[in-house]
Amino acid sequence: MSTSFQARRRQGRRWTYGVAILFAVAVIGLVIYSSFGNAGNRVEVCVTFQGRQACRTARARDREGALRTATDNACAQLASGMNETNQCTHTAPDRVTWSSR
């Protein structure tokens, strides 16, 4: 291999690594930005299913999304399998507490 070919090859690798690093930083930035943008509505939901209770907190841009996410998270702790999960998510929550922080 000639010296100039090896130099071009190294330069190509640097460019590829640079692009990969910039892409990774952009993705991480997007995740962080979207996490902070969803802080509008915060809710804690407590659900009892098959004699067990779980409480979970969630945030979302709208109240419906926050309530659904908190309920789904609580049911994930209580139910196993698709049928139980569907039954649990359609169970009325024991407690729903909204907060602004």
Secondary structure as GFF3:
##gff-version 3
##sequence-region A 1 101
A	DSSP	alpha_helix	3	37	.	.	.	ID=ss1
A	DSSP	beta_strand	41	49	.	.	.	ID=ss2
A	DSSP	beta_strand	52	60	.	.	.	ID=ss3
A	DSSP	alpha_helix	63	78	.	.	.	ID=ss4
A	DSSP	alpha_helix	82	89	.	.	.	ID=ss5
A	DSSP	beta_strand	95	99	.	.	.	ID=ss6
###
